[in-house]
Amino acid sequence: MAETSAIVLVHGAWGGAWVWRRVLAPLRAAGHEVHAVTLTGCGERAHLRQPDTDLFTHINDVLGLINSEELNNITLVGHSYAGQVITGVADRLLAEGAGRLRQLVYVDAMVPLPGEGWGTQHPADVVAARQAAAQLNNNALPPPDPRDFGIHGADRDWLLRRHVPHPFGPYRQPMPFDGDRWSAVPRTFVDCVAPAYPTIAGARLRVRQQPGWQIVEMSTGHFPMITTPGAFTDVLLQAFKTSVQV
């Protein structure tokens, strides 16, 4: 019997499990058990957003799915903001020492250093603007126009309908983790370069300076699972083939 493998997909800010809709069937057809998480306060769980919803809430969302489904041989895939989330999830799984994690895939995502948060590197004026926007939106960050991600036409309309304000708690919160332990995990960075989303510029540079990264460039915008789902599915499947469980 072939080894059971699990792919856990974690959406970015303003999204939900629905953003992965176009890649679920082909990933499952390739023989993987695939789960798409909706983080607390997002997507169909937007009504659960509370003032204390934070990064650790989202880490626990993913761990809850992994544990309740008893998943092993796990590929964690995080888009954009979810780079923070999957880093925290990986740290917790590695601390257990149970050998459940296979690899991490950062999809045009944040790649934190230990103790670094979403807003850590932002200029003071950007932080102040985000705080002001959150105060006006019930402690949440309003979604930007999908055009900022290189998305137009029907796909832009789809995101405009589905995106919801993102809990502000994670923006202010550092991500503590064991960097040495994390660096031993096989890691892929999917770099979406056409157009390149400016917010990811720091991560784009960091993965080229750190050892141990496999970098895959895609000629698409910030949401490859929407704009080029076939090519993106191929990237995930290839990453799985070249990784080993740790």
C-alpha positions in Angstrom: 0.0 0.0 0.0 1.3 3.5 -0.9 2.2 5.7 2.0 -0.7 8.0 3.0 0.1 11.7 2.5 -1.8 14.7 3.6 -1.8 18.2 2.2 -3.1 21.0 4.5 -3.9 24.3 2.7 -4.0 27.5 4.7 -5.3 30.7 3.1 -4.0 34.2 3.5 -5.5 37.3 4.9 -9.1 38.1 3.9 -9.7 34.7 2.5 -11.1 31.3 3.4 -10.8 27.6 2.4 -12.8 28.6 -0.7 -9.6 30.2 -2.3 -8.3 26.6 -3.0 -11.4 25.4 -4.8 -9.7 25.0 -8.2 -6.8 22.9 -7.0 -8.6 20.5 -4.6 -9.8 18.0 -7.2 -6.5 17.6 -9.1 -4.5 17.2 -5.8 -6.9 14.5 -4.6 -6.9 12.8 -8.0 -3.1 12.6 -7.6 -3.7 10.4 -4.5 -3.3 12.9 -1.7 -5.6 13.5 1.3 -6.3 17.2 1.0 -7.7 19.6 3.6 -8.4 23.3 3.3 -8.7 25.2 6.6 -10.8 28.3 7.2 -9.2 30.3 10.0 -11.3 31.8 12.8 -12.8 35.1 11.8 -12.4 34.4 8.1 -14.5 33.0 5.2 -17.6 31.2 6.4 -16.2 31.6 10.0 -16.2 35.4 9.8 -19.0 35.6 12.4 -16.6 34.0 15.0 -14.1 36.9 14.9 -13.5 38.4 18.3 -11.2 41.2 19.6 -8.9 38.5 21.0 -8.6 36.5 17.7 -4.9 36.3 17.1 -2.1 34.4 15.5 -2.2 31.6 18.0 -5.9 31.2 17.4 -5.1 30.5 13.8 -2.2 28.2 14.6 -4.6 26.2 16.9 -7.2 26.1 14.0 -4.7 24.2 11.9 -3.4 22.0 14.7 -7.0 21.2 15.6 -7.7 19.9 12.0 -4.4 17.9 11.9 -5.1 16.3 15.2 -8.8 15.6 14.7 -8.1 14.0 11.3 -5.1 12.2 12.7 -2.9 13.3 9.8 0.6 12.2 9.2 3.2 12.8 6.4 1.9 16.3 6.2 2.7 19.0 3.6 1.7 22.4 5.1 0.9 24.9 2.4 0.6 28.6 3.5 -0.4 31.5 1.3 0.7 35.0 2.0 -0.1 35.8 5.7 -0.4 32.0 6.4 3.4 31.8 6.1 3.2 33.0 9.7 0.6 30.4 10.6 2.3 27.3 9.1 5.6 28.4 10.7 3.9 28.2 14.1 2.2 25.0 13.3 5.4 23.4 12.2 7.2 24.5 15.4 4.5 22.8 17.5 4.5 19.6 15.4 8.3 19.4 15.6 8.3 20.0 19.3 6.2 16.9 19.7 8.9 14.9 17.9 6.4 12.6 16.4 7.7 12.8 12.8 4.4 14.0 11.3 5.7 16.8 9.1 7.0 16.2 5.5 7.5 19.7 4.2 6.5 23.4 4.2 5.4 25.3 1.1 5.2 29.1 1.3 3.1 30.4 -1.5 4.1 34.1 -2.1 4.1 34.1 1.7 5.6 35.7 4.8 8.7 33.9 6.0 9.4 35.1 9.5 12.5 35.0 11.6 12.0 33.9 15.2 10.2 36.6 17.1 9.2 38.5 14.0 5.6 39.4 13.3 3.5 40.4 10.3 3.9 44.1 10.9 7.4 44.0 12.5 9.2 45.3 9.4 6.5 47.9 8.3 7.3 51.6 8.6 5.7 53.5 11.4 3.3 55.3 9.1 2.1 52.0 7.6 1.5 50.5 11.1 -0.4 53.6 12.1 -2.6 53.4 9.0 -3.3 49.7 9.6 -4.2 50.5 13.3 -6.6 53.3 12.2 -8.2 51.1 9.6 -8.7 48.3 12.1 -10.3 50.7 14.6 -12.8 51.7 11.9 -13.6 48.1 11.0 -14.4 46.5 14.3 -10.8 45.4 15.0 -10.2 44.0 11.6 -8.3 44.9 8.4 -10.5 45.6 5.4 -9.6 43.7 2.2 -7.7 45.6 -0.5 -8.9 45.7 -4.1 -7.9 42.4 -5.9 -6.3 44.5 -8.6 -3.5 45.0 -6.1 -2.8 41.2 -6.5 -2.9 41.3 -10.3 -6.4 39.9 -10.5 -9.0 41.3 -12.9 -12.3 40.5 -14.5 -14.5 37.7 -13.2 -11.8 36.5 -10.8 -11.6 40.0 -9.3 -15.4 40.0 -8.9 -15.2 36.6 -7.2 -12.7 37.9 -4.6 -14.7 41.1 -4.0 -17.7 39.0 -3.2 -15.9 36.5 -0.9 -13.1 38.5 0.9 -13.9 39.6 4.4 -12.1 41.8 6.9 -9.2 40.0 8.6 -8.7 39.9 12.4 -6.2 42.6 13.4 -4.7 40.6 16.3 -2.2 38.7 14.2 -0.8 41.9 12.7 0.5 43.0 16.1 1.9 39.6 17.3 5.4 38.2 17.1 6.0 34.6 15.9 8.3 32.8 18.4 9.7 29.5 17.1 12.8 27.4 17.1 14.7 28.5 14.0 17.2 25.6 14.1 14.5 23.1 14.3 12.5 24.8 11.5 15.5 25.0 9.2 15.8 21.2 9.1 12.4 20.9 7.4 12.3 20.7 3.5 10.9 24.1 2.4 9.7 25.4 -0.9 9.0 29.1 -1.7 6.6 29.7 -4.6 7.5 33.1 -5.9 4.8 34.7 -8.0 6.5 37.4 -10.1 4.0 38.7 -12.7 3.1 40.9 -11.1 5.2 40.6 -7.9 3.2 41.7 -4.9 5.3 44.3 -3.1 4.4 43.1 0.4 6.3 39.9 -0.2 9.5 41.6 -1.3 11.2 40.9 2.0 10.4 37.2 2.0 11.4 37.0 -1.7 14.9 38.3 -0.8 15.1 36.3 2.5 14.6 32.9 0.9 17.4 33.6 -1.5 19.8 34.4 1.4 18.8 31.5 3.7 20.1 28.0 2.9 17.8 25.1 2.4 15.1 26.6 0.1 13.8 25.3 -3.1 12.5 28.3 -5.0 9.9 28.1 -7.8 9.1 31.2 -9.8 5.6 31.4 -11.4 4.6 33.9 -14.1 1.4 34.9 -12.3 0.2 37.2 -9.6 -0.3 36.7 -5.8 -3.1 34.1 -6.1 -1.7 31.3 -8.3 -4.3 28.9 -7.0 -6.9 31.1 -8.7 -5.1 32.5 -11.8 -3.1 29.4 -12.8 -4.5 26.5 -10.9 -3.1 23.8 -13.2 0.4 25.1 -13.1 0.2 25.6 -9.4 -1.0 22.1 -8.8 2.0 20.8 -10.7 4.3 22.9 -8.5 2.8 21.3 -5.3 3.0 17.8 -6.7 6.6 18.3 -7.8 7.5 19.7 -4.3 5.9 16.6 -2.7 7.9 14.3 -4.9 11.2 15.9 -4.0 10.7 16.0 -0.2 11.0 13.5 2.6 9.3 13.3 6.0 11.1 14.6 9.0 
